[in-house]
Amino acid sequence: MSASVNFYIATVHLASSIKQTIVAMLGVTFGISMYVFMTGFMTGVNNIQTELAFSALAHIRVYNDGPADKTNIAKRVYPNDVINLRNAKVIRYTDGIKNSAAILSLLQSQPNVSGVTTQVNINVFFKNAGNKINGTISGVDVINENKVFNISKYVVQGNWNELKQRSDGIFVGYELAKNLSLKINDNLNVLTSDGISRNYKVIGIYQTGILGADKSKAYITINAARQLLAFNQDYVTDIQINVRDFNQTQPLVDKLAPVISYRVESWQMSNHQLEAASGLRDIIAIAVSFTILIVAGFGIYNIMSMTINQKIKEIAILKAMGFSGQDVTVIFLTQSIVIGIIGGFVGMGLGFVISKLVSRVPFEVAGLHTLPMAFTPTDYVLAFIFSLMTTFIAGYLPARKASQVDPVIIIRG
Amino acid sequence: MAADIILKSEHIVKYFYEPEKFQVLKDLSFDVKRGEFLALIGKSGSGKSTLLYVLSTMDTDYEGTLVINNTLLTNRNQNDLAAFRNEHIGFVFQFHYLLPEFSALENIMLPALKLNKKSKAEIEEKAYQNLTLLGLKDQALKKVNKLSGGQQQRVAIARALINDPSIIMGDEPTGNLDTQNSQIVFDIFKELSKERHQTIIAVTHDVDFANSCDRIIELRDGQIVSTASHS
């Protein structure tokens, strides 16, 4: 009813002590811009970490775990007898995944699966004349491998898709190439654990920034790998699966594990440290941002308390003239909310500018060129909501105090 | 007969509790007629100001009953009382107590904007009329702290009048003014009571001021010691 006059008084108050208003707004602006910047930076770092991690790691991996420990097989039959079995040997079980086509078609019918690729991974020696290095060859489905791991992004020489046409071609890691003095079009000799030796032609070099991979891993086509092992066209050792939201692997794992007779492992199971690191970074970002917001909130609280102490006589007058306690609360709360809204908007803008500037700072490490930065609209919206909440709380407490001013005590002195 | 009584107070008793329990007002009962110009006098500590604040509805911590305009105001909540003051009571204090961020015109308009019964244009016109009545038309758009003490007090009166209140209450309205300005303020009050039939209740130390009123109520130690009518 008299909302407009309350708002009018609030705006006159704000405008008449413009310096104080600006100081309070700057408090919010800095808080919000730091919040926006910190979350953007942390999200950027997390995204880069995730991207780097998932360049070598699929969200879910299906593989043959090998035979279970069967050394106590006799013990199971005669649990109460003493049996001496020495030098027990495991007989050869099936390597790799049988009937991979059926599993693939099952996976492709899952709604959350965004990419599936098959691999034949082989432990080998890479030889260039006298120089021998222990490593892994990954026989890959060239197109799908790129969909899941985005490997073409890390290719520094050559063209990833060329591998598809070259059954003699091999992509080697940057460090591996350096250690073996390999250049494009050089020959690379590969020796398997079964003693089979074959030459491949280096047609590309990649660099993921993960030293472990760059130093010891090479890619050939999956058929070339099967050929190297003399296995059939259905043979794979690993099926790598990506899902739409990499945090949501558990439902699919729960669904697949009972129907697939091989080990189904999500990235969280195999890499607890990644999950922990990403979670910890989130906590740090939130803690820092909240601290900044709370400091800004105290700033507003102080300024509003000061304003109210200065204006205590005027509050008494307003009450004498017929403004209710509620009106007084609205008048002062409006002031802090206006400060919150304007400070929040400017803060989002300033945060965006700071983020833009920082995202151009050169940072030449591990395949990065500049500092990572994410620009997530929801972070900006959240920051704005936080600024409103902070100013609301910081403004409400002094405003409520103002509403309780007893005009008689103030006017009579 | 009853319609002529604008304010009726019965058995008003009030205590102060600090520093120790002390009875300030001792069973005060009196009526004020519509259009009456009433002065409350008494020495410091006689309870005259305390009584005024009880009558003003701002002080609610008392015993007894208070009726203004046939409305019982005892034991009402603060918000109702604020709304009642807004519409029915105008205040003039010893110090002008204007809002320094606003111009004279805006100060006068605020209570009417709060009442929200007229359009802004009507309120502005009314505010200009009041300023003209008080001879301040050319000061309307100045910030109030640019005005002299006498002018500020007249702005405060114009503000008190904006909602055509039934009662105007003054706490030492001339206490801070020189003789000339006191006379101006007094003449305005007199005119309001005679021509507009607005009731005026003023606490004052000023003997000349009091002697020119319709009626004087003198308080001593929280009791009415004399009531004198001049009209």
Interface residues (C-beta under 8 A of the other chain):
Chain A: M1 S2 S4 V5 Y8 I9 V12 H13 A15 S16 K313 E314 A316 I317 L318 K319 A320 M321 G322 F323 S324 G325 Q326 D327 P407 V408 I411 R412
Chain B: S49 Y53 S56 M58 D59 Q78 N79 A82 A83 F84 R85 N86 E87 I89 F91 F93 Y97 L98 L99 P100 E101 F102 E106 L110 P111 L113 K114 L115 N116 R159 D171
